[in-house]
Amino acid sequence: MASSSRTQVISLYRMLIRECKKFPSYNYRTYALRRVKDGFRENRNVDNPKMLDHLLSQARENLAVIKRQVSIGHLYSAQKTVVEQ
C-alpha cells in the first residue's frame, strides 16, 4: 500500500471512530465501533488498488450514514440504559 493511501485509510478510520463515539445510545455506539474495527481488521491485507478504492469509497459512504444517524439520534432522546448510568 502506498504511503498516501495508507494515510487516507488511517484518516478515514479515525474519522469513523470519532463519529461512532458521538452516538447517544450505548448500544448503537458499541455496535458501530465494533463494525468499523472489524471491517478494517478484515480488510487489512488488501493490496489490489481497485479493491482498495472500492473499500475506501464504501467507507466514505458509511461515514456519511453514521453522521446522519448520529444527528437523528440527538433529535430523539431515549432513556439511558443501566450501563450508561
A tleap script that builds the chain and sets N, CA, C and O, in Angstrom:
source leaprc.protein.ff14SB
mol = sequence {
  NMET ALA SER SER SER ARG THR GLN VAL ILE
  SER LEU TYR ARG MET LEU ILE ARG GLU CYS
  LYS LYS PHE PRO SER TYR ASN TYR ARG THR
  TYR ALA LEU ARG ARG VAL LYS ASP GLY PHE
  ARG GLU ASN ARG ASN VAL ASP ASN PRO LYS
  MET LEU ASP HIE LEU LEU SER GLN ALA ARG
  GLU ASN LEU ALA VAL ILE LYS ARG GLN VAL
  SER ILE GLY HIE LEU TYR SER ALA GLN LYS
  THR VAL VAL GLU CGLN
}
set mol.1.N position { 0.851 -1.168 0.000 }
set mol.1.CA position { 0.000 0.000 0.000 }
set mol.1.C position { 0.897 1.231 0.000 }
set mol.1.O position { 1.855 1.302 0.770 }
set mol.2.N position { 0.600 2.173 -0.834 }
set mol.2.CA position { 1.377 3.403 -0.918 }
set mol.2.C position { 1.151 4.243 0.338 }
set mol.2.O position { 0.125 4.117 1.006 }
set mol.3.N position { 2.105 5.082 0.643 }
set mol.3.CA position { 2.011 5.860 1.876 }
set mol.3.C position { 0.820 6.827 1.853 }
set mol.3.O position { 0.195 7.067 2.886 }
set mol.4.N position { 0.505 7.383 0.670 }
set mol.4.CA position { -0.632 8.301 0.593 }
set mol.4.C position { -1.947 7.575 0.852 }
set mol.4.O position { -2.818 8.094 1.549 }
set mol.5.N position { -2.092 6.379 0.295 }
set mol.5.CA position { -3.333 5.638 0.544 }
set mol.5.C position { -3.370 5.144 1.984 }
set mol.5.O position { -4.442 5.032 2.578 }
set mol.6.N position { -2.199 4.848 2.549 }
set mol.6.CA position { -2.150 4.431 3.953 }
set mol.6.C position { -2.626 5.566 4.855 }
set mol.6.O position { -3.397 5.340 5.788 }
set mol.7.N position { -2.169 6.781 4.576 }
set mol.7.CA position { -2.607 7.916 5.389 }
set mol.7.C position { -4.096 8.192 5.185 }
set mol.7.O position { -4.786 8.594 6.122 }
set mol.8.N position { -4.594 7.978 3.966 }
set mol.8.CA position { -6.033 8.136 3.715 }
set mol.8.C position { -6.831 7.136 4.530 }
set mol.8.O position { -7.846 7.483 5.134 }
set mol.9.N position { -6.371 5.896 4.544 }
set mol.9.CA position { -7.072 4.842 5.273 }
set mol.9.C position { -7.075 5.145 6.767 }
set mol.9.O position { -8.106 5.020 7.429 }
set mol.10.N position { -5.930 5.538 7.293 }
set mol.10.CA position { -5.845 5.834 8.719 }
set mol.10.C position { -6.711 7.038 9.076 }
set mol.10.O position { -7.378 7.046 10.111 }
set mol.11.N position { -6.696 8.040 8.227 }
set mol.11.CA position { -7.520 9.221 8.469 }
set mol.11.C position { -9.003 8.871 8.450 }
set mol.11.O position { -9.758 9.315 9.314 }
set mol.12.N position { -9.416 8.088 7.480 }
set mol.12.CA position { -10.815 7.668 7.379 }
set mol.12.C position { -11.216 6.819 8.577 }
set mol.12.O position { -12.316 6.965 9.110 }
set mol.13.N position { -10.324 5.936 8.995 }
set mol.13.CA position { -10.582 5.093 10.173 }
set mol.13.C position { -10.796 5.967 11.406 }
set mol.13.O position { -11.733 5.741 12.172 }
set mol.14.N position { -9.944 6.951 11.598 }
set mol.14.CA position { -10.073 7.835 12.761 }
set mol.14.C position { -11.361 8.642 12.715 }
set mol.14.O position { -12.010 8.843 13.741 }
set mol.15.N position { -11.732 9.107 11.521 }
set mol.15.CA position { -12.981 9.859 11.390 }
set mol.15.C position { -14.176 8.975 11.723 }
set mol.15.O position { -15.106 9.415 12.399 }
set mol.16.N position { -14.156 7.730 11.251 }
set mol.16.CA position { -15.256 6.816 11.545 }
set mol.16.C position { -15.348 6.530 13.041 }
set mol.16.O position { -16.440 6.540 13.608 }
set mol.17.N position { -14.217 6.277 13.676 }
set mol.17.CA position { -14.216 6.000 15.114 }
set mol.17.C position { -14.716 7.220 15.888 }
set mol.17.O position { -15.531 7.092 16.802 }
set mol.18.N position { -14.226 8.389 15.519 }
set mol.18.CA position { -14.635 9.621 16.188 }
set mol.18.C position { -16.141 9.840 16.053 }
set mol.18.O position { -16.815 10.222 17.009 }
set mol.19.N position { -16.653 9.592 14.856 }
set mol.19.CA position { -18.082 9.815 14.617 }
set mol.19.C position { -18.928 8.769 15.350 }
set mol.19.O position { -20.002 9.089 15.859 }
set mol.20.N position { -18.455 7.540 15.405 }
set mol.20.CA position { -19.201 6.483 16.114 }
set mol.20.C position { -19.310 6.780 17.603 }
set mol.20.O position { -20.304 6.424 18.236 }
set mol.21.N position { -18.306 7.422 18.160 }
set mol.21.CA position { -18.321 7.738 19.590 }
set mol.21.C position { -19.341 8.819 19.932 }
set mol.21.O position { -19.597 9.076 21.108 }
set mol.22.N position { -19.918 9.447 18.929 }
set mol.22.CA position { -20.907 10.502 19.155 }
set mol.22.C position { -22.332 9.973 19.282 }
set mol.22.O position { -23.240 10.736 19.614 }
set mol.23.N position { -22.548 8.675 19.023 }
set mol.23.CA position { -23.887 8.116 19.150 }
set mol.23.C position { -24.371 8.286 20.583 }
set mol.23.O position { -23.645 7.955 21.521 }
set mol.24.N position { -25.585 8.796 20.770 }
set mol.24.CA position { -26.086 8.976 22.134 }
set mol.24.C position { -26.458 7.650 22.814 }
set mol.24.O position { -26.408 7.545 24.039 }
set mol.25.N position { -26.820 6.670 22.039 }
set mol.25.CA position { -27.231 5.384 22.589 }
set mol.25.C position { -26.030 4.455 22.727 }
set mol.25.O position { -25.255 4.283 21.786 }
set mol.26.N position { -25.884 3.865 23.898 }
set mol.26.CA position { -24.772 2.951 24.170 }
set mol.26.C position { -24.756 1.782 23.188 }
set mol.26.O position { -23.700 1.420 22.668 }
set mol.27.N position { -25.920 1.194 22.935 }
set mol.27.CA position { -25.990 0.017 22.063 }
set mol.27.C position { -25.569 0.346 20.635 }
set mol.27.O position { -24.796 -0.400 20.033 }
set mol.28.N position { -26.061 1.442 20.091 }
set mol.28.CA position { -25.669 1.848 18.742 }
set mol.28.C position { -24.178 2.189 18.678 }
set mol.28.O position { -23.482 1.849 17.722 }
set mol.29.N position { -23.715 2.871 19.729 }
set mol.29.CA position { -22.310 3.285 19.779 }
set mol.29.C position { -21.373 2.076 19.766 }
set mol.29.O position { -20.425 2.037 18.982 }
set mol.30.N position { -21.629 1.102 20.620 }
set mol.30.CA position { -20.745 -0.067 20.682 }
set mol.30.C position { -20.855 -0.915 19.417 }
set mol.30.O position { -19.861 -1.471 18.950 }
set mol.31.N position { -22.066 -1.012 18.865 }
set mol.31.CA position { -22.239 -1.774 17.630 }
set mol.31.C position { -21.473 -1.124 16.483 }
set mol.31.O position { -20.774 -1.806 15.733 }
set mol.32.N position { -21.602 0.187 16.346 }
set mol.32.CA position { -20.932 0.894 15.258 }
set mol.32.C position { -19.415 0.819 15.408 }
set mol.32.O position { -18.708 0.605 14.423 }
set mol.33.N position { -18.914 0.991 16.614 }
set mol.33.CA position { -17.471 0.882 16.842 }
set mol.33.C position { -16.957 -0.508 16.490 }
set mol.33.O position { -15.913 -0.654 15.854 }
set mol.34.N position { -17.697 -1.516 16.906 }
set mol.34.CA position { -17.294 -2.900 16.615 }
set mol.34.C position { -17.293 -3.172 15.119 }
set mol.34.O position { -16.381 -3.817 14.603 }
set mol.35.N position { -18.311 -2.682 14.423 }
set mol.35.CA position { -18.387 -2.903 12.971 }
set mol.35.C position { -17.241 -2.216 12.230 }
set mol.35.O position { -16.666 -2.787 11.304 }
set mol.36.N position { -16.912 -0.995 12.637 }
set mol.36.CA position { -15.813 -0.264 11.991 }
set mol.36.C position { -14.494 -0.992 12.229 }
set mol.36.O position { -13.732 -1.232 11.292 }
set mol.37.N position { -14.233 -1.334 13.465 }
set mol.37.CA position { -12.968 -2.008 13.784 }
set mol.37.C position { -12.859 -3.358 13.082 }
set mol.37.O position { -11.803 -3.699 12.549 }
set mol.38.N position { -13.939 -4.121 13.081 }
set mol.38.CA position { -13.919 -5.427 12.417 }
set mol.38.C position { -13.749 -5.299 10.914 }
set mol.38.O position { -13.027 -6.084 10.299 }
set mol.39.N position { -14.410 -4.314 10.320 }
set mol.39.CA position { -14.306 -4.105 8.882 }
set mol.39.C position { -12.895 -3.752 8.450 }
set mol.39.O position { -12.396 -4.272 7.452 }
set mol.40.N position { -12.261 -2.880 9.190 }
set mol.40.CA position { -10.892 -2.504 8.842 }
set mol.40.C position { -9.923 -3.644 9.118 }
set mol.40.O position { -8.978 -3.858 8.359 }
set mol.41.N position { -10.156 -4.367 10.193 }
set mol.41.CA position { -9.287 -5.502 10.520 }
set mol.41.C position { -9.418 -6.605 9.467 }
set mol.41.O position { -8.433 -7.246 9.101 }
set mol.42.N position { -10.630 -6.815 8.991 }
set mol.42.CA position { -10.886 -7.854 7.984 }
set mol.42.C position { -10.188 -7.553 6.659 }
set mol.42.O position { -9.732 -8.464 5.968 }
set mol.43.N position { -10.109 -6.280 6.317 }
set mol.43.CA position { -9.530 -5.878 5.029 }
set mol.43.C position { -8.129 -5.293 5.173 }
set mol.43.O position { -7.687 -4.514 4.329 }
set mol.44.N position { -7.451 -5.660 6.213 }
set mol.44.CA position { -6.118 -5.128 6.498 }
set mol.44.C position { -5.101 -5.452 5.409 }
set mol.44.O position { -4.235 -4.628 5.114 }
set mol.45.N position { -5.188 -6.617 4.816 }
set mol.45.CA position { -4.166 -7.082 3.877 }
set mol.45.C position { -4.554 -6.920 2.414 }
set mol.45.O position { -3.995 -7.606 1.558 }
set mol.46.N position { -5.486 -6.038 2.102 }
set mol.46.CA position { -5.901 -5.812 0.717 }
set mol.46.C position { -4.797 -5.039 -0.009 }
set mol.46.O position { -4.396 -3.960 0.428 }
set mol.47.N position { -4.313 -5.599 -1.116 }
set mol.47.CA position { -3.261 -4.950 -1.895 }
set mol.47.C position { -3.735 -4.477 -3.263 }
set mol.47.O position { -3.073 -3.656 -3.897 }
set mol.48.N position { -4.860 -4.980 -3.717 }
set mol.48.CA position { -5.396 -4.630 -5.026 }
set mol.48.C position { -5.874 -3.165 -5.010 }
set mol.48.O position { -6.762 -2.822 -4.230 }
set mol.49.N position { -5.300 -2.305 -5.856 }
set mol.49.CA position { -5.685 -0.882 -5.850 }
set mol.49.C position { -7.163 -0.643 -6.161 }
set mol.49.O position { -7.781 0.242 -5.569 }
set mol.50.N position { -7.735 -1.419 -7.080 }
set mol.50.CA position { -9.153 -1.236 -7.407 }
set mol.50.C position { -10.031 -1.603 -6.214 }
set mol.50.O position { -10.994 -0.906 -5.896 }
set mol.51.N position { -9.682 -2.706 -5.564 }
set mol.51.CA position { -10.442 -3.143 -4.391 }
set mol.51.C position { -10.282 -2.136 -3.252 }
set mol.51.O position { -11.235 -1.858 -2.524 }
set mol.52.N position { -9.099 -1.605 -3.106 }
set mol.52.CA position { -8.843 -0.614 -2.068 }
set mol.52.C position { -9.661 0.652 -2.308 }
set mol.52.O position { -10.231 1.209 -1.369 }
set mol.53.N position { -9.723 1.107 -3.551 }
set mol.53.CA position { -10.542 2.278 -3.889 }
set mol.53.C position { -12.011 2.025 -3.615 }
set mol.53.O position { -12.719 2.896 -3.111 }
set mol.54.N position { -12.466 0.820 -3.952 }
set mol.54.CA position { -13.856 0.451 -3.698 }
set mol.54.C position { -14.147 0.456 -2.197 }
set mol.54.O position { -15.174 0.980 -1.766 }
set mol.55.N position { -13.258 -0.117 -1.414 }
set mol.55.CA position { -13.455 -0.162 0.037 }
set mol.55.C position { -13.414 1.233 0.653 }
set mol.55.O position { -14.173 1.529 1.576 }
set mol.56.N position { -12.535 2.086 0.145 }
set mol.56.CA position { -12.463 3.457 0.653 }
set mol.56.C position { -13.738 4.241 0.333 }
set mol.56.O position { -14.240 4.984 1.177 }
set mol.57.N position { -14.251 4.076 -0.862 }
set mol.57.CA position { -15.490 4.784 -1.211 }
set mol.57.C position { -16.670 4.255 -0.386 }
set mol.57.O position { -17.551 5.017 0.013 }
set mol.58.N position { -16.672 2.957 -0.140 }
set mol.58.CA position { -17.720 2.364 0.693 }
set mol.58.C position { -17.615 2.897 2.131 }
set mol.58.O position { -18.634 3.169 2.766 }
set mol.59.N position { -16.401 3.043 2.637 }
set mol.59.CA position { -16.206 3.575 3.983 }
set mol.59.C position { -16.645 5.029 4.059 }
set mol.59.O position { -17.207 5.449 5.071 }
set mol.60.N position { -16.399 5.807 3.006 }
set mol.60.CA position { -16.848 7.203 2.986 }
set mol.60.C position { -18.369 7.294 3.002 }
set mol.60.O position { -18.942 8.163 3.660 }
set mol.61.N position { -19.013 6.393 2.275 }
set mol.61.CA position { -20.478 6.345 2.287 }
set mol.61.C position { -20.984 5.984 3.678 }
set mol.61.O position { -21.963 6.554 4.159 }
set mol.62.N position { -20.314 5.036 4.317 }
set mol.62.CA position { -20.708 4.640 5.671 }
set mol.62.C position { -20.501 5.786 6.661 }
set mol.62.O position { -21.278 5.944 7.602 }
set mol.63.N position { -19.465 6.576 6.452 }
set mol.63.CA position { -19.234 7.731 7.312 }
set mol.63.C position { -20.386 8.719 7.185 }
set mol.63.O position { -20.843 9.275 8.184 }
set mol.64.N position { -20.848 8.936 5.976 }
set mol.64.CA position { -21.983 9.843 5.768 }
set mol.64.C position { -23.243 9.307 6.455 }
set mol.64.O position { -24.006 10.073 7.044 }
set mol.65.N position { -23.455 8.004 6.379 }
set mol.65.CA position { -24.620 7.389 7.030 }
set mol.65.C position { -24.509 7.534 8.545 }
set mol.65.O position { -25.494 7.851 9.211 }
set mol.66.N position { -23.323 7.305 9.087 }
set mol.66.CA position { -23.130 7.412 10.527 }
set mol.66.C position { -23.372 8.852 10.982 }
set mol.66.O position { -24.010 9.078 12.011 }
set mol.67.N position { -22.872 9.814 10.230 }
set mol.67.CA position { -23.092 11.219 10.588 }
set mol.67.C position { -24.576 11.548 10.613 }
set mol.67.O position { -25.054 12.237 11.514 }
set mol.68.N position { -25.309 11.045 9.608 }
set mol.68.CA position { -26.755 11.279 9.559 }
set mol.68.C position { -27.450 10.637 10.753 }
set mol.68.O position { -28.312 11.252 11.381 }
set mol.69.N position { -27.078 9.414 11.059 }
set mol.69.CA position { -27.732 8.690 12.149 }
set mol.69.C position { -27.416 9.315 13.503 }
set mol.69.O position { -28.263 9.324 14.396 }
set mol.70.N position { -26.212 9.831 13.658 }
set mol.70.CA position { -25.859 10.497 14.911 }
set mol.70.C position { -26.715 11.744 15.088 }
set mol.70.O position { -27.229 11.996 16.178 }
set mol.71.N position { -26.870 12.516 14.034 }
set mol.71.CA position { -27.685 13.733 14.148 }
set mol.71.C position { -29.146 13.389 14.424 }
set mol.71.O position { -29.811 14.095 15.183 }
set mol.72.N position { -29.648 12.332 13.828 }
set mol.72.CA position { -31.024 11.895 14.102 }
set mol.72.C position { -31.143 11.402 15.535 }
set mol.72.O position { -32.134 11.668 16.215 }
set mol.73.N position { -30.117 10.677 15.987 }
set mol.73.CA position { -30.128 10.162 17.353 }
set mol.73.C position { -30.164 11.271 18.395 }
set mol.73.O position { -30.745 11.095 19.466 }
set mol.74.N position { -29.549 12.410 18.091 }
set mol.74.CA position { -29.569 13.530 19.026 }
set mol.74.C position { -30.920 14.244 19.035 }
set mol.74.O position { -31.245 14.939 19.998 }
set mol.75.N position { -31.700 14.080 17.985 }
set mol.75.CA position { -33.020 14.716 17.939 }
set mol.75.C position { -34.014 14.023 18.858 }
set mol.75.O position { -34.877 14.677 19.443 }
set mol.76.N position { -33.902 12.722 18.990 }
set mol.76.CA position { -34.855 11.935 19.762 }
set mol.76.C position { -34.125 11.303 20.939 }
set mol.76.O position { -33.355 10.356 20.778 }
set mol.77.N position { -34.379 11.840 22.113 }
set mol.77.CA position { -33.693 11.310 23.292 }
set mol.77.C position { -34.399 10.037 23.759 }
set mol.77.O position { -35.621 9.916 23.673 }
set mol.78.N position { -33.613 9.115 24.243 }
set mol.78.CA position { -34.144 7.859 24.748 }
set mol.78.C position { -33.672 7.679 26.199 }
set mol.78.O position { -32.722 8.314 26.655 }
set mol.79.N position { -34.360 6.813 26.877 }
set mol.79.CA position { -33.985 6.549 28.257 }
set mol.79.C position { -32.616 5.845 28.284 }
set mol.79.O position { -32.361 4.950 27.478 }
set mol.80.N position { -31.748 6.248 29.205 }
set mol.80.CA position { -30.425 5.662 29.308 }
set mol.80.C position { -30.514 4.253 29.872 }
set mol.80.O position { -31.352 3.949 30.721 }
set mol.81.N position { -29.616 3.396 29.368 }
set mol.81.CA position { -29.579 2.023 29.859 }
set mol.81.C position { -28.809 1.970 31.177 }
set mol.81.O position { -28.195 2.956 31.587 }
set mol.82.N position { -28.845 0.832 31.824 }
set mol.82.CA position { -28.164 0.658 33.092 }
set mol.82.C position { -26.652 0.840 32.927 }
set mol.82.O position { -25.986 1.353 33.826 }
set mol.83.N position { -26.122 0.425 31.796 }
set mol.83.CA position { -24.692 0.532 31.541 }
set mol.83.C position { -24.255 1.992 31.468 }
set mol.83.O position { -23.150 2.329 31.892 }
set mol.84.N position { -25.101 2.847 30.942 }
set mol.84.CA position { -24.757 4.254 30.765 }
set mol.84.C position { -24.887 5.068 32.051 }
set mol.84.O position { -24.264 6.123 32.170 }
set mol.85.N position { -25.676 4.608 33.006 }
set mol.85.CA position { -25.923 5.395 34.210 }
set mol.85.C position { -24.828 5.308 35.220 }
set mol.85.O position { -24.916 5.927 36.281 }
savepdb mol mol.pdb
quit
